[in-house]
Amino acid sequence: MLTIQLTGCDGAVCRLPTLIRWEFELTGGIPCDSMSAVCLYDGGMAEVLPRATRFLALEDGRTVLRGVVDAYEISLSEQGLLVSVEGRGMAALLLDNESEAVSYERADLDTILQNHAAPYLSVDRRRAVSGGGYTVPAGASQWRAIRDFTHRYGGFEPCFTREGALVAAPLWGSGRTLTVDDNTPLLRFVKREQRYGVISEVLIQDKVQGVSHRVNNDRFLALGGARRQVLYMPRSTADTRRYTGEYQIAQSALEQTALTLELPSAFTAFPGDRVSLRLSRLGLGGVYDVTEVRCRMDGSGVRTVLTLGER
């Protein structure tokens, strides 16, 4: 059974009454994890709700998500007197806070995390990453300050544990592997492949130095793909041009293949897990990453929808 605890700015803890319905969207990163829940309203909650700043969702004692309370609503209707609570994972603290513009002559991950993550949340694990000159532009969030650095010099995006700690290491392949075969009670299965939006070639034009750099998506080109993107950059290095082109291609290909599984149970898997697919009746198989989990409980029961992709 799922339970949700609210913690106030004064440290007081309140457990929500029996939940009528709830929904979670989990990515382990960005877009941010989110939660919404509805329960019967108790008059004693009038003092608690305005002071609630954090929540902890537990399923049979296992943490599902720890995060920030964004909003609550009390409503009276034919359904009765209800309260709903909405929140996001701890990544919200890095998204909502803006970094100062800063330039590092030479930076390492420890310095970046100390300046941009430590004031807001804890760091669980980290890789040894360092790089040369690095600039955080004006208007960037603390999340972007960290993400751009790890992606640029480490080749990965940070992620978050369900307890809300930042993990400065790749999410993909960090969890367990779930097998889905012909005996799995699937409620729905969809496989979608799309070509629209996938970049086959990036042409970087450096007008200051009068040079160009071409980066190809060999896999998509081999399939007959043809979608060139031209980017104009100020004075840059060959390494910067290569990274920019590879990043644009990688981002465009993230949703090229997507599989959706719907299962009649709660929290069957989490982002970072993998699914070994063995559906002989469909002629489909392979190992895919769990990129998003949507789990809900309402009048029709409990459902988990897993979105799978290749990372």
SULPENOR-V185613 format. One record per helix or strand. SS is the DSSP state (alpha for helix, beta for strand). FROM is the first residue (numbers start at 1). TO is the last residue. If there is no record, write none. Layout:
SS:FROM:TO, SS:FROM:TO
This chain:
beta:2:8, beta:13:15, beta:19:26, beta:34:40, alpha:45:51, beta:52:59, beta:62:77, beta:80:89, alpha:91:96, beta:98:98, beta:102:104, beta:107:108, alpha:109:116, beta:123:126, beta:130:131, beta:134:136, beta:141:141, alpha:142:154, beta:159:160, beta:166:168, beta:177:181, beta:186:193, beta:201:206, beta:211:216, alpha:218:222, beta:228:233, alpha:238:252, beta:257:263, beta:274:279, beta:284:298, beta:301:309
